[in-house]
Amino acid sequence: MSRNIFITATRNNVGKTAITLGLTAAFVKKGKRIGFIKPVGQADLDAGNSRSIDEDTLLIERACRVHCNIEDMNPITLKPGFPESFAGPAARQGLIDKVRRAYDRVAQDKEFVVIEGTGHAANGTSWGISNAEMAKLLNAKVLLVSAGGVGQPIDDVLLNKRYFESFGVGMIGVVINKVFPAEIKKIETVARPIFEENGVTLLGSIPYEKDLYTPTVLQVLEDQRGDLLNGEAALNTRIGNVLVGAMTPHNAMDKFEGSCLLVTPGDREDMILAALSMTLADQKGRFSLAGLVLTGDIYPRKNILEIIKRTSVPVMVVKQDSYTTANRIHNLVVKISPWDTAKVNHIVDLVGKYVNIDETLKRIEAPEGNTSRKTKGSDARKGE
């Protein structure tokens, strides 16, 4: 049986899906016949026939043109909360059997399979099967994705490595994502030697780019399940900052800058009019109103709505209060939409530039036991 690559993360929200997307696209570009499977995903999208599909799976299928049955690519989908239906030995075996059958179909006539995990090494233990056990089941070696930094990635990677090894699962290497400029040199001078001393190959360090992790107004609308009153054509505007309109318009106007999303109660007509006026009066381009989020399930009066309709500014009404709404927006995890072609292409280019694709492929195909050794001359950059 061929070896596979199991891509997972040391923590939540470190960019695992972005790295999976970039690597899968790079493998396809190099002419590899690959399959893809995300054994356990979130029930993000309605696929009909009472079936849900993880959005990351659809992303890989559309962006990388991986030719597999999409239901096999994501055999298990979970809704938020603890999946009690999988607790217990019988349910666990049913889950394993379902994943195994889907994997066998995905792997048919393929050189290897890209497998996307669901979090850190032990994730999934409480309800049936951990990432480490899943990688073992599907005969895969692990590529870990860690967040930017120096000390924390080292600690996280080595902790996860030891857990995977306790199940007999080998490591391909690590990619550090979202690296700030000040960290790049330290990763090379401090982190890389420590990784090598512990049998871990650093395959790439990818710079942090704010725009990749900045939500659009559309993503806020979907997350908040808001009622859109205006501005459908401008929903893809990226949000530079979020301002809660809990002050007087005079004080708020000093804070209007960049692409601002204003969160304010629906009956704060003074704040609504001030923001719209600033947008129209700003001749130097210092301020643009990305959108208005009217909270408390309060709709603007007819005359205010008529003014709103004369603009192209997205305006939505949400049920929650301003503080709860703003806090949720700040904590919003920005996912990669399968339909955001520009972002998809940019991520593919980034991974291709900063991750050593040739070395990654070599380590996928290497016999077990060779992947933990230092690779002389191994470079984090694309194989020159």
Secondary structure as GFF3:
##gff-version 3
##sequence-region A 1 384
A	DSSP	beta_strand	4	9	.	.	.	ID=ss1
A	DSSP	alpha_helix	16	29	.	.	.	ID=ss2
A	DSSP	beta_strand	34	37	.	.	.	ID=ss3
A	DSSP	beta_strand	40	42	.	.	.	ID=ss4
A	DSSP	beta_strand	45	48	.	.	.	ID=ss5
A	DSSP	beta_strand	51	53	.	.	.	ID=ss6
A	DSSP	alpha_helix	55	64	.	.	.	ID=ss7
A	DSSP	alpha_helix	70	73	.	.	.	ID=ss8
A	DSSP	beta_strand	76	78	.	.	.	ID=ss9
A	DSSP	three_ten_helix	84	86	.	.	.	ID=ss10
A	DSSP	alpha_helix	89	107	.	.	.	ID=ss11
A	DSSP	beta_strand	112	116	.	.	.	ID=ss12
A	DSSP	three_ten_helix	125	127	.	.	.	ID=ss13
A	DSSP	alpha_helix	131	137	.	.	.	ID=ss14
A	DSSP	beta_strand	140	147	.	.	.	ID=ss15
A	DSSP	alpha_helix	151	166	.	.	.	ID=ss16
A	DSSP	beta_strand	171	179	.	.	.	ID=ss17
A	DSSP	alpha_helix	181	186	.	.	.	ID=ss18
A	DSSP	pi_helix	187	191	.	.	.	ID=ss19
A	DSSP	alpha_helix	192	197	.	.	.	ID=ss20
A	DSSP	beta_strand	202	207	.	.	.	ID=ss21
A	DSSP	three_ten_helix	210	213	.	.	.	ID=ss22
A	DSSP	alpha_helix	217	224	.	.	.	ID=ss23
A	DSSP	beta_strand	227	230	.	.	.	ID=ss24
A	DSSP	three_ten_helix	232	234	.	.	.	ID=ss25
A	DSSP	beta_strand	241	244	.	.	.	ID=ss26
A	DSSP	alpha_helix	249	253	.	.	.	ID=ss27
A	DSSP	beta_strand	258	265	.	.	.	ID=ss28
A	DSSP	alpha_helix	269	281	.	.	.	ID=ss29
A	DSSP	beta_strand	287	295	.	.	.	ID=ss30
A	DSSP	alpha_helix	302	309	.	.	.	ID=ss31
A	DSSP	beta_strand	315	317	.	.	.	ID=ss32
A	DSSP	alpha_helix	322	330	.	.	.	ID=ss33
A	DSSP	alpha_helix	341	354	.	.	.	ID=ss34
A	DSSP	alpha_helix	357	365	.	.	.	ID=ss35
###
